[in-house]
Amino acid sequence: MTFKRLEVGIFFRLIFILILVYGAVYYFSERAYPQVIFAGSILVGLVWELARYVTRSNNELAKFIMAVKYRDFSQQFNEKHTNPSLRQLHHAFNQINNTFKQLQFEKEAQYHYLQTILQLIDTGIISYDAANGEVEWINEAFKRTLGLPYLKNIHSLQKRNEVLYDGIIKLKPNDNQLIKLKINQQPMQLLLSATAFKMQHRDLLLVAFKNVSTAIDETENEAWQKLLRVMTHELMNSVAPISSLADTMRRHLQLNREQYEQEHQLQPNADLLQDLEEGIGIIQNRGEGLLRFAKTYRNLSKVNDLLLTTVYVEELLNSIYTLMNPQLEEKGILLVTEINAIDLTLQADPRLLEQVLINLILNAQRAVIDRPNPTIKLVAGKQENEKIYIEVTDNGSGIPEEIIESIFIPFFTAHKDGSGIGLSLAKQIMHLHKGNIQVKSKEDQGTTFTLQF
């Protein structure tokens, strides 16, 4: 329809031009020069108008293409008050414009949707240019886990965390790697994976990492529980008969010695009997000690059920203070409690939480006993992510760096009178509460245990 109208318009304009040419030639032959000049002026105007008429659609098309080039979809082409020959073309342009707008809106919605998902997940993600290391995108989980407010270039990470930087740089596409590092003095294990892709003729590398410390801790804890159950079962089954047999032998030996003395009126070999009694007594005592040992560690595998109730953190700390302060005062140790938030509550088992805090305070007591101004501090509050925490801090001797990763392993202890059960039990109790326990320590400066719920 548009082309038909265009052809009709061109046809009539050509007719007028031919008429004017004929008239100009006629008046020129009659030497009527004013009429020739008048006809020539009109002829020039008609030719100019014909050129504009023919190129009008091209100009409109050029405007539309430039709008598409610069993604300016706000431009609208007049469909009502325009030349009839261009009305259909304007309508088509507006339809294409609206389609582009809709596609742009859908693309932006999908982008924001994807951005929201990537920001909410707890997997750290970073993408960077493989050629120059320029960071294209980084999500909040990456920043939060590593404590980085921003990162412009991947090579800047080398100064902040060399272990993580080496792990990312050495990581090949489609490979996985588990690395151990410390973030704010907290040991952490990250599982790295990488994917390579192209965007705008550039080679980009996307690296994702997952903090698997909790999952590994839970797996290790479950393995320790299985080992403890098997060990205590076998130990008690093996040691109980030995202890019972030693006790029986000792009683029979005493009875037979008394009968021998009465019947024969003779004193048996005193040294030999004493050695026998002492040997049997040692066997019995060691057997009973092993049984007590097994029963003690069996507690680690028995803490599986929680009696959850609403625990007011302030009341919990006050209860611990009332219980432990007299004992600490006798030894010259200052116990301080502090609440950094109002009305903190937990859904927890108060009996087990008290056991954890008491164990940590007793450990802190051992660490500060010979220090100047010995102090133990209990602090509770909320972190930026709204998680509730309780800290037990001391100004004691600290934990040597070479053993700090082993302190939560059952049976491990650095003290002669330690059992190696307290911190293991504390870790298990925190896992049952869907929380975790972390430790920061510097030798000769002190230690902080943090319970996160």
C-alpha positions as CSV (number, residue, x, y, z in Angstrom):
1,M,0.0,0.0,0.0
2,T,2.8,2.4,0.9
3,F,4.6,1.7,-2.4
4,K,1.4,2.2,-4.4
5,R,0.8,5.6,-2.8
6,L,4.5,6.5,-3.4
7,E,4.2,5.6,-7.1
8,V,1.0,7.6,-7.5
9,G,2.6,10.6,-5.9
10,I,5.7,10.3,-8.1
11,F,3.5,9.9,-11.2
12,F,1.5,13.1,-10.7
13,R,4.6,15.1,-9.8
14,L,6.3,14.0,-13.0
15,I,3.2,15.0,-15.0
16,F,3.4,18.5,-13.5
17,I,7.2,18.7,-14.2
18,L,6.6,17.7,-17.9
19,I,3.9,20.3,-18.2
20,L,6.2,23.0,-16.8
21,V,9.0,21.9,-19.1
22,Y,6.7,22.1,-22.1
23,G,5.5,25.5,-21.1
24,A,9.0,26.8,-20.5
25,V,10.1,25.6,-23.9
26,Y,7.0,27.1,-25.5
27,Y,7.5,30.5,-23.9
28,F,11.2,30.4,-24.7
29,S,10.4,29.9,-28.4
30,E,8.0,32.9,-28.2
31,R,10.7,34.9,-26.6
32,A,8.5,35.5,-23.5
33,Y,11.4,35.4,-21.1
34,P,9.5,36.5,-17.9
35,Q,7.2,33.5,-18.3
36,V,10.2,31.3,-18.9
37,I,11.9,32.4,-15.7
38,F,8.6,32.0,-13.8
39,A,8.1,28.4,-15.2
40,G,11.8,27.6,-14.5
41,S,11.5,28.6,-10.9
42,I,8.4,26.5,-10.3
43,L,10.1,23.7,-12.2
44,V,13.2,23.8,-9.8
45,G,10.8,23.8,-6.8
46,L,8.9,20.8,-8.1
47,V,12.1,18.9,-8.8
48,W,13.4,19.7,-5.3
49,E,10.0,18.6,-3.8
50,L,10.1,15.4,-5.8
51,A,13.6,14.6,-4.5
52,R,12.4,15.2,-0.9
53,Y,9.3,13.1,-1.6
54,V,11.3,10.2,-2.9
55,T,13.9,10.3,-0.2
56,R,11.5,10.9,2.7
57,S,11.0,7.2,3.5
58,N,14.8,6.7,3.3
59,N,15.3,9.5,5.8
60,E,12.7,8.0,8.1
61,L,14.4,4.6,7.8
62,A,17.8,6.1,8.5
63,K,16.4,7.8,11.7
64,F,15.0,4.4,12.8
65,I,18.2,2.6,12.2
66,M,20.2,5.2,14.1
67,A,17.7,4.8,17.0
68,V,18.2,1.1,17.0
69,K,22.0,1.5,16.9
70,Y,22.0,3.7,20.0
71,R,19.2,1.6,21.6
72,D,17.0,4.7,21.8
73,F,13.6,3.0,21.9
74,S,11.8,6.0,23.3
75,Q,11.4,7.5,19.9
76,Q,7.9,7.3,18.4
77,F,6.9,7.9,14.8
78,N,3.8,9.9,14.1
79,E,1.1,7.7,12.5
80,K,-1.8,10.1,12.4
81,H,-0.5,13.5,11.4
82,T,1.9,12.4,8.6
83,N,2.0,11.9,4.9
84,P,-0.3,9.0,4.0
85,S,2.6,7.4,2.1
86,L,4.6,7.2,5.3
87,R,1.8,6.2,7.7
88,Q,2.2,2.4,7.2
89,L,6.0,2.7,7.5
90,H,5.7,4.7,10.7
91,H,3.3,2.0,12.1
92,A,5.8,-0.7,11.3
93,F,8.6,1.3,12.9
94,N,6.6,1.7,16.1
95,Q,5.8,-2.0,16.2
96,I,9.4,-2.9,15.9
97,N,10.2,-0.2,18.5
98,N,7.7,-1.7,21.0
99,T,9.1,-5.2,20.3
100,F,12.6,-4.0,21.1
101,K,11.4,-2.3,24.2
102,Q,9.7,-5.5,25.4
103,L,12.8,-7.5,24.7
104,Q,14.9,-5.0,26.6
105,F,12.6,-5.1,29.6
106,E,12.6,-8.9,29.6
107,K,16.4,-8.9,29.4
108,E,16.8,-6.4,32.2
109,A,14.3,-8.4,34.3
110,Q,16.2,-11.6,33.7
111,Y,19.5,-9.8,34.5
112,H,18.2,-8.4,37.8
113,Y,16.7,-11.8,38.6
114,L,20.0,-13.5,38.0
115,Q,21.8,-10.8,39.9
116,T,19.5,-11.3,42.9
117,I,20.0,-15.1,42.9
118,L,23.8,-14.8,42.6
119,Q,23.9,-12.3,45.4
120,L,21.8,-14.4,47.7
121,I,23.6,-17.7,47.4
122,D,26.4,-18.5,49.8
123,T,28.8,-19.6,47.0
124,G,31.5,-17.0,46.2
125,I,31.7,-16.1,42.5
126,I,34.2,-14.0,40.7
127,S,34.8,-13.5,36.9
128,Y,37.8,-11.9,35.5
129,D,39.6,-11.3,32.2
130,A,42.2,-14.1,31.7
131,A,44.5,-11.8,29.8
132,N,44.9,-8.8,32.1
133,G,43.2,-10.0,35.3
134,E,40.5,-7.2,35.3
135,V,37.6,-8.3,37.5
136,E,34.3,-8.2,35.6
137,W,31.9,-9.2,38.3
138,I,32.0,-10.3,42.0
139,N,29.1,-11.3,44.2
140,E,28.5,-10.4,47.9
141,A,29.3,-13.9,49.1
142,F,32.8,-13.5,47.8
143,K,33.3,-10.1,49.5
144,R,31.7,-11.3,52.7
145,T,33.7,-14.5,53.1
146,L,37.0,-12.9,52.3
147,G,36.3,-9.5,53.9
148,L,36.9,-7.6,50.6
149,P,34.9,-4.5,50.0
150,Y,35.9,-4.4,46.3
151,L,38.4,-6.0,43.9
152,K,39.3,-4.4,40.6
153,N,42.0,-6.8,39.5
154,I,42.6,-10.4,40.4
155,H,46.3,-9.7,40.9
156,S,45.5,-7.3,43.7
157,L,44.4,-10.4,45.7
158,Q,48.0,-11.5,46.0
159,K,48.7,-8.9,48.7
160,R,45.5,-9.6,50.6
161,N,45.5,-13.4,50.5
162,E,48.4,-15.1,48.8
163,V,47.2,-18.6,49.4
164,L,43.8,-17.9,47.7
165,Y,45.5,-16.0,44.9
166,D,47.8,-18.9,44.1
167,G,44.9,-21.3,44.2
168,I,42.9,-19.2,41.7
169,I,45.8,-18.5,39.4
170,K,46.8,-22.2,39.3
171,L,43.3,-23.4,38.8
172,K,42.5,-24.7,35.3
173,P,39.1,-24.6,33.7
174,N,36.7,-27.4,34.7
175,D,39.1,-28.4,37.6
176,N,38.4,-28.4,41.3
177,Q,40.8,-27.7,44.1
178,L,40.5,-27.7,47.9
179,I,42.7,-25.1,49.7
180,K,43.2,-24.3,53.3
181,L,43.7,-20.7,54.4
182,K,43.1,-18.3,57.2
183,I,40.6,-15.4,57.0
184,N,40.9,-13.0,59.9
185,Q,43.0,-15.7,61.8
186,Q,40.1,-18.2,61.2
187,P,41.1,-21.4,59.5
188,M,38.9,-22.1,56.5
189,Q,38.7,-24.7,53.7
190,L,37.5,-23.6,50.3
191,L,36.5,-25.8,47.3
192,L,37.4,-23.9,44.1
193,S,36.1,-24.6,40.7
194,A,36.6,-22.7,37.4
195,T,34.9,-22.3,34.0
196,A,36.2,-20.5,31.0
197,F,33.9,-18.7,28.5
198,K,34.1,-15.9,25.9
199,M,32.2,-12.6,26.0
200,Q,32.6,-9.8,23.5
201,H,35.7,-11.5,22.0
202,R,37.4,-11.7,25.4
203,D,38.5,-14.8,27.3
204,L,37.0,-14.7,30.7
205,L,37.4,-17.1,33.7
206,L,34.6,-17.6,36.2
207,V,35.8,-19.0,39.6
208,A,33.3,-20.2,42.2
209,F,34.3,-21.2,45.7
210,K,32.3,-22.9,48.5
211,N,33.2,-22.8,52.2
212,V,33.2,-26.5,53.0
213,S,34.7,-26.1,56.5
214,T,31.4,-26.9,58.1
215,A,30.6,-29.8,55.9
216,I,34.1,-31.3,56.5
217,D,33.7,-30.7,60.2
218,E,30.4,-32.5,60.3
219,T,31.9,-35.4,58.3
220,E,34.9,-35.6,60.6
221,N,32.7,-35.4,63.6
222,E,30.5,-38.2,62.4
223,A,33.6,-40.3,61.7
224,W,34.9,-39.6,65.2
225,Q,31.6,-40.7,66.7
226,K,31.6,-44.0,64.8
227,L,35.2,-44.6,65.9
228,L,34.3,-43.7,69.6
229,R,31.4,-46.1,69.6
230,V,33.4,-48.9,68.2
231,M,36.4,-48.2,70.4
232,T,34.5,-47.9,73.7
233,H,32.4,-51.0,72.9
234,E,35.5,-53.1,72.2
235,L,37.5,-51.6,75.0
236,M,34.8,-52.2,77.6
237,N,34.1,-55.7,76.4
238,S,37.9,-56.5,76.5
239,V,38.9,-54.8,79.7
240,A,35.8,-55.6,81.9
241,P,36.7,-59.4,82.1
242,I,40.3,-58.6,82.8
243,S,39.4,-56.3,85.7
244,S,36.9,-58.8,87.0
245,L,39.4,-61.7,86.8
246,A,42.1,-59.7,88.5
247,D,39.7,-58.9,91.4
248,T,38.8,-62.6,91.7
249,M,42.4,-63.6,91.7
250,R,43.3,-61.1,94.4
251,R,40.5,-62.3,96.6
252,H,41.4,-66.0,96.1
253,L,45.0,-65.3,96.9
254,Q,44.1,-63.6,100.1
255,L,41.7,-66.4,101.1
256,N,44.2,-69.2,100.2
257,R,47.0,-67.5,102.2
258,E,44.8,-67.2,105.3
259,Q,43.8,-70.9,105.0
260,Y,47.5,-72.0,104.5
261,E,48.5,-70.1,107.7
262,Q,45.7,-71.7,109.7
263,E,46.3,-75.3,108.5
264,H,50.1,-75.4,108.5
265,Q,50.9,-72.8,111.2
266,L,53.5,-71.5,108.7
267,Q,54.1,-68.1,107.2
268,P,54.2,-68.4,103.4
269,N,56.9,-66.5,101.4
270,A,55.9,-62.9,102.3
271,D,57.8,-61.2,99.5
272,L,56.4,-63.5,96.8
273,L,52.8,-63.0,98.0
274,Q,53.3,-59.2,98.2
275,D,54.6,-59.1,94.7
276,L,51.7,-61.2,93.4
277,E,49.2,-59.0,95.2
278,E,50.8,-55.8,94.0
279,G,50.8,-57.1,90.4
280,I,47.2,-58.2,90.5
281,G,46.2,-54.9,92.1
282,I,48.0,-53.0,89.3
283,I,46.2,-55.0,86.7
284,Q,42.8,-54.4,88.4
285,N,43.5,-50.7,88.9
286,R,44.6,-50.2,85.3
287,G,41.6,-52.2,84.1
288,E,39.2,-50.0,86.1
289,G,40.9,-46.9,84.9
290,L,40.5,-48.0,81.3
291,L,36.8,-48.7,82.0
292,R,36.3,-45.2,83.4
293,F,38.2,-43.8,80.4
294,A,35.9,-45.6,78.0
295,K,32.8,-44.5,79.9
296,T,33.9,-40.9,79.9
297,Y,34.5,-40.8,76.2
298,R,31.3,-42.6,75.5
299,N,29.6,-39.3,76.5
300,L,30.8,-37.9,73.2
301,S,28.6,-40.3,71.3
302,K,25.6,-39.9,73.6
303,V,25.0,-36.2,73.0
304,N,22.6,-36.5,70.1
305,D,19.3,-35.2,71.3
306,L,18.5,-31.6,72.1
307,L,15.8,-30.3,74.5
308,L,15.2,-27.0,72.7
309,T,13.7,-24.1,74.6
310,T,13.9,-20.3,74.5
311,V,17.1,-19.3,76.1
312,Y,17.6,-15.6,77.2
313,V,21.3,-15.0,76.6
314,E,21.6,-12.5,79.4
315,E,20.1,-15.0,81.9
316,L,22.5,-17.7,80.6
317,L,25.6,-15.5,81.1
318,N,24.4,-14.4,84.6
319,S,23.9,-18.0,85.5
320,I,27.4,-18.9,84.4
321,Y,28.8,-15.9,86.2
322,T,27.1,-16.8,89.5
323,L,28.3,-20.4,89.1
324,M,32.0,-19.7,88.1
325,N,32.9,-16.4,89.7
326,P,33.5,-17.6,93.3
327,Q,35.9,-20.3,92.1
328,L,37.7,-17.8,89.9
329,E,37.8,-15.1,92.6
330,E,39.7,-17.5,94.9
331,K,42.4,-17.7,92.3
332,G,42.5,-14.0,91.6
333,I,40.9,-14.2,88.2
334,L,38.5,-11.5,87.1
335,L,35.4,-12.7,85.3
336,V,33.5,-10.1,83.2
337,T,30.2,-10.4,81.3
338,E,29.0,-8.0,78.5
339,I,25.8,-7.9,76.3
340,N,26.1,-5.9,73.1
341,A,22.5,-6.3,72.1
342,I,19.1,-6.1,73.7
343,D,16.8,-9.1,74.5
344,L,19.0,-11.7,72.8
345,T,17.2,-15.1,72.7
346,L,18.2,-18.5,71.3
347,Q,16.4,-21.7,70.6
348,A,18.8,-24.0,72.3
349,D,19.4,-26.6,75.0
350,P,20.4,-24.5,78.1
351,R,22.0,-27.5,79.8
352,L,24.3,-28.3,77.0
353,L,25.2,-24.6,76.4
354,E,26.1,-24.2,80.0
355,Q,28.4,-27.3,79.7
356,V,30.1,-25.7,76.7
357,L,30.7,-22.3,78.4
358,I,31.9,-24.0,81.6
359,N,34.4,-26.1,79.6
360,L,35.7,-22.9,77.8
361,I,36.0,-21.0,81.1
362,L,37.9,-23.8,82.7
363,N,40.3,-23.9,79.8
364,A,40.7,-20.1,80.0
365,Q,41.3,-20.4,83.8
366,R,44.2,-22.8,83.1
367,A,45.6,-20.4,80.5
368,V,45.5,-17.2,82.7
369,I,46.5,-18.7,86.0
370,D,50.1,-17.5,85.9
371,R,49.5,-14.3,84.0
372,P,49.5,-10.7,85.3
373,N,45.9,-9.3,85.7
374,P,44.3,-12.6,84.7
375,T,40.9,-11.8,83.1
376,I,38.2,-13.9,81.4
377,K,35.5,-12.1,79.5
378,L,32.1,-13.4,78.3
379,V,30.6,-11.3,75.5
380,A,27.3,-11.8,73.6
381,G,25.8,-9.9,70.7
382,K,24.7,-9.9,67.1
383,Q,26.9,-9.9,64.0
384,E,26.3,-7.9,60.8
385,N,24.5,-11.0,59.4
386,E,22.1,-11.0,62.4
387,K,23.7,-14.2,63.8
388,I,24.0,-14.3,67.5
389,Y,27.4,-15.0,69.0
390,I,28.9,-15.7,72.4
391,E,32.6,-15.1,73.0
392,V,34.9,-16.4,75.7
393,T,38.1,-14.3,75.7
394,D,41.1,-14.6,78.0
395,N,44.5,-12.8,78.2
396,G,46.3,-16.0,78.8
397,S,49.3,-17.7,77.2
398,G,47.5,-18.5,73.9
399,I,47.6,-21.6,71.8
400,P,50.6,-22.5,69.7
401,E,49.9,-22.1,66.0
402,E,51.2,-25.6,65.2
403,I,48.5,-27.3,67.4
404,I,45.5,-24.9,67.0
405,E,44.0,-27.0,64.2
406,S,44.1,-30.1,66.4
407,I,42.5,-28.8,69.5
408,F,39.0,-30.0,68.5
409,I,40.1,-33.6,67.8
410,P,38.9,-36.1,70.4
411,F,41.6,-37.2,72.9
412,F,43.9,-34.4,71.8
413,T,45.2,-32.3,74.7
414,A,48.2,-30.1,75.3
415,H,47.9,-30.4,79.1
416,K,49.0,-33.2,81.4
417,D,45.8,-33.1,83.4
418,G,43.6,-32.6,80.3
419,S,41.2,-35.3,79.0
420,G,40.9,-34.1,75.4
421,I,37.1,-34.3,75.6
422,G,36.0,-30.7,76.4
423,L,36.5,-29.0,73.1
424,S,35.4,-32.0,71.1
425,L,32.2,-32.1,73.1
426,A,31.7,-28.3,72.6
427,K,32.1,-28.7,68.9
428,Q,29.6,-31.5,68.7
429,I,27.1,-29.6,70.8
430,M,27.4,-26.5,68.5
431,H,26.9,-28.7,65.4
432,L,23.8,-30.1,67.0
433,H,22.6,-26.5,67.4
434,K,23.3,-25.8,63.7
435,G,26.1,-23.5,64.7
436,N,29.8,-23.5,64.9
437,I,32.7,-22.8,67.2
438,Q,35.8,-20.8,66.1
439,V,39.0,-19.9,67.8
440,K,41.5,-17.0,67.5
441,S,44.7,-17.1,69.4
442,K,48.1,-15.5,69.6
443,E,50.8,-16.8,71.9
444,D,51.4,-14.6,74.9
445,Q,48.4,-12.5,74.0
446,G,45.3,-14.6,74.6
447,T,42.6,-16.7,73.1
448,T,39.0,-16.1,71.9
449,F,36.5,-18.9,71.4
450,T,33.4,-17.7,69.5
451,L,30.1,-19.6,69.5
452,Q,28.0,-18.7,66.4
453,F,24.4,-19.6,66.2
